[in-house]
Amino acid sequence: MSKKRYEQAPSDISEAIKQAEVIADFLPPPDQLVLKEETVRITLNLNKKSVDFFKLRAKENGIPYQRMIRKVLDIYAERFLHGISPP
C-alpha cells in the first residue's frame, strides 16, 4: 500500500502541517499497560447502602462494582503505606 500525499489543503492548514512536530510514541505496548496484581479472595460484609452506592455508580460507568470498591481500598492503603494521611 503506497502512501498518498494530501496536496490540496487550505494555506493555513498547509502551513500548520509544515510547522508540525513529530512526537515519538511514548506509550508502552498494550501488554504492558495493565499489569495484573496479585489478589486475595475474601468474604466481607458491607453496609447495604454502601454496596448499593457502588453498584449504581459502577453501572453508570460500565464497570464491575467490585472493581470500584477494590480501587477505593487500594487508594486508601497506598496513601497510608506512604505516610500520607487522607485530607
LOFI-749900 format. One record per residue (C-alpha): x, z, y; residue number from 1; residue in three letters; chain. Coordinates in nm, 4 decimals, always signed. Each point is the difference from the previous one (the first is absolute). Layout:
% LOFI-749900
u = X, w = Z, v = Y, num = NUM, residu = ALA, chaine = A;
...
//
This chain:
% LOFI-749900
u = +0.0000, w = +0.0000, v = +0.0000, num = 1, residu = MET, chaine = A;
u = +0.1513, w = -0.1022, v = +0.3320, num = 2, residu = SER, chaine = A;
u = -0.0411, w = +0.2019, v = +0.3144, num = 3, residu = LYS, chaine = A;
u = -0.1972, w = -0.1683, v = +0.2746, num = 4, residu = LYS, chaine = A;
u = +0.0975, w = +0.0545, v = +0.3578, num = 5, residu = ARG, chaine = A;
u = -0.2714, w = +0.0645, v = +0.2565, num = 6, residu = TYR, chaine = A;
u = +0.0879, w = -0.2059, v = +0.3058, num = 7, residu = GLU, chaine = A;
u = -0.3187, w = -0.0094, v = +0.2020, num = 8, residu = GLN, chaine = A;
u = -0.0191, w = +0.3562, v = +0.1276, num = 9, residu = ALA, chaine = A;
u = -0.0963, w = +0.0607, v = +0.3636, num = 10, residu = PRO, chaine = A;
u = +0.3081, w = +0.0505, v = +0.2174, num = 11, residu = SER, chaine = A;
u = -0.0471, w = +0.3791, v = +0.0419, num = 12, residu = ASP, chaine = A;
u = -0.0291, w = +0.0486, v = -0.3765, num = 13, residu = ILE, chaine = A;
u = +0.2885, w = -0.2357, v = -0.0652, num = 14, residu = SER, chaine = A;
u = +0.2188, w = +0.1980, v = +0.2415, num = 15, residu = GLU, chaine = A;
u = -0.1011, w = +0.3294, v = -0.1623, num = 16, residu = ALA, chaine = A;
u = +0.0927, w = -0.1399, v = -0.3413, num = 17, residu = ILE, chaine = A;
u = +0.3416, w = -0.1069, v = +0.1286, num = 18, residu = LYS, chaine = A;
u = +0.0635, w = +0.3494, v = +0.1363, num = 19, residu = GLN, chaine = A;
u = -0.1240, w = +0.1751, v = -0.3151, num = 20, residu = ALA, chaine = A;
u = +0.2451, w = +0.2170, v = -0.1911, num = 21, residu = GLU, chaine = A;
u = +0.0152, w = -0.0068, v = -0.3784, num = 22, residu = VAL, chaine = A;
u = -0.0278, w = +0.3504, v = -0.1439, num = 23, residu = ILE, chaine = A;
u = +0.1473, w = +0.0688, v = -0.3409, num = 24, residu = ALA, chaine = A;
u = -0.2387, w = +0.1306, v = -0.2642, num = 25, residu = ASP, chaine = A;
u = +0.0282, w = +0.3800, v = +0.0076, num = 26, residu = PHE, chaine = A;
u = -0.2605, w = +0.0894, v = -0.2607, num = 27, residu = LEU, chaine = A;
u = +0.1006, w = +0.0993, v = -0.3521, num = 28, residu = PRO, chaine = A;
u = -0.1349, w = -0.2030, v = -0.2929, num = 29, residu = PRO, chaine = A;
u = -0.3512, w = +0.0959, v = -0.1170, num = 30, residu = PRO, chaine = A;
u = +0.1246, w = +0.1943, v = -0.3021, num = 31, residu = ASP, chaine = A;
u = +0.1885, w = +0.2331, v = +0.2355, num = 32, residu = GLN, chaine = A;
u = -0.2822, w = +0.0586, v = +0.2517, num = 33, residu = LEU, chaine = A;
u = -0.1859, w = +0.2673, v = -0.1944, num = 34, residu = VAL, chaine = A;
u = +0.2062, w = +0.2254, v = -0.2189, num = 35, residu = LEU, chaine = A;
u = -0.1842, w = +0.1789, v = -0.2764, num = 36, residu = LYS, chaine = A;
u = +0.0435, w = +0.3731, v = +0.0402, num = 37, residu = GLU, chaine = A;
u = -0.0190, w = +0.2432, v = -0.2868, num = 38, residu = GLU, chaine = A;
u = -0.3426, w = +0.1607, v = -0.0153, num = 39, residu = THR, chaine = A;
u = -0.1446, w = +0.2976, v = -0.1855, num = 40, residu = VAL, chaine = A;
u = -0.3595, w = +0.0148, v = -0.1204, num = 41, residu = ARG, chaine = A;
u = -0.1754, w = +0.3221, v = +0.0987, num = 42, residu = ILE, chaine = A;
u = -0.3488, w = +0.1411, v = +0.0005, num = 43, residu = THR, chaine = A;
u = -0.1048, w = +0.1270, v = +0.3393, num = 44, residu = LEU, chaine = A;
u = -0.3302, w = +0.1328, v = +0.1281, num = 45, residu = ASN, chaine = A;
u = -0.0692, w = -0.1042, v = +0.3576, num = 46, residu = LEU, chaine = A;
u = -0.2763, w = +0.0744, v = +0.2483, num = 47, residu = ASN, chaine = A;
u = -0.2828, w = -0.2552, v = -0.0412, num = 48, residu = LYS, chaine = A;
u = -0.0075, w = -0.0615, v = +0.3772, num = 49, residu = LYS, chaine = A;
u = +0.3685, w = -0.0940, v = -0.0053, num = 50, residu = SER, chaine = A;
u = -0.0351, w = -0.2340, v = -0.2973, num = 51, residu = VAL, chaine = A;
u = -0.3068, w = -0.1654, v = +0.1564, num = 52, residu = ASP, chaine = A;
u = +0.1973, w = -0.0505, v = +0.3221, num = 53, residu = PHE, chaine = A;
u = +0.2885, w = -0.1705, v = -0.1826, num = 54, residu = PHE, chaine = A;
u = -0.2363, w = -0.2112, v = -0.2112, num = 55, residu = LYS, chaine = A;
u = -0.1774, w = -0.1252, v = +0.3133, num = 56, residu = LEU, chaine = A;
u = +0.3212, w = -0.0776, v = +0.1893, num = 57, residu = ARG, chaine = A;
u = +0.1587, w = -0.1599, v = -0.3055, num = 58, residu = ALA, chaine = A;
u = -0.3036, w = -0.2228, v = -0.0523, num = 59, residu = LYS, chaine = A;
u = +0.0156, w = -0.1083, v = +0.3675, num = 60, residu = GLU, chaine = A;
u = +0.3660, w = -0.0939, v = -0.0467, num = 61, residu = ASN, chaine = A;
u = -0.0303, w = -0.1482, v = -0.3484, num = 62, residu = GLY, chaine = A;
u = +0.2421, w = +0.2379, v = -0.1722, num = 63, residu = ILE, chaine = A;
u = -0.0385, w = +0.2655, v = -0.2712, num = 64, residu = PRO, chaine = A;
u = -0.0876, w = +0.3410, v = +0.1398, num = 65, residu = TYR, chaine = A;
u = +0.2517, w = +0.1711, v = -0.2297, num = 66, residu = GLN, chaine = A;
u = +0.2764, w = -0.2040, v = +0.1660, num = 67, residu = ARG, chaine = A;
u = -0.1108, w = +0.1264, v = +0.3424, num = 68, residu = MET, chaine = A;
u = +0.0003, w = +0.3612, v = -0.1148, num = 69, residu = ILE, chaine = A;
u = +0.3425, w = -0.0459, v = -0.1611, num = 70, residu = ARG, chaine = A;
u = +0.1365, w = -0.1505, v = +0.3235, num = 71, residu = LYS, chaine = A;
u = -0.1248, w = +0.2952, v = +0.2067, num = 72, residu = VAL, chaine = A;
u = +0.1691, w = +0.2419, v = -0.2402, num = 73, residu = LEU, chaine = A;
u = +0.3211, w = -0.2080, v = +0.0012, num = 74, residu = ASP, chaine = A;
u = +0.0133, w = -0.0016, v = +0.3818, num = 75, residu = ILE, chaine = A;
u = -0.0620, w = +0.3754, v = +0.0127, num = 76, residu = TYR, chaine = A;
u = +0.2687, w = +0.0743, v = -0.2596, num = 77, residu = ALA, chaine = A;
u = +0.2503, w = -0.2357, v = +0.1642, num = 78, residu = GLU, chaine = A;
u = -0.0376, w = +0.1711, v = +0.3376, num = 79, residu = ARG, chaine = A;
u = +0.0674, w = +0.3431, v = -0.1478, num = 80, residu = PHE, chaine = A;
u = +0.2829, w = -0.1233, v = -0.2226, num = 81, residu = LEU, chaine = A;
u = +0.1841, w = -0.1087, v = +0.3137, num = 82, residu = HIS, chaine = A;
u = -0.0811, w = +0.3158, v = +0.1942, num = 83, residu = GLY, chaine = A;
u = -0.2446, w = -0.1651, v = +0.2386, num = 84, residu = ILE, chaine = A;
u = -0.3159, w = +0.2010, v = +0.0335, num = 85, residu = SER, chaine = A;
u = -0.3224, w = -0.1896, v = +0.0704, num = 86, residu = PRO, chaine = A;
u = -0.1309, w = -0.0030, v = +0.3576, num = 87, residu = PRO, chaine = A;
//
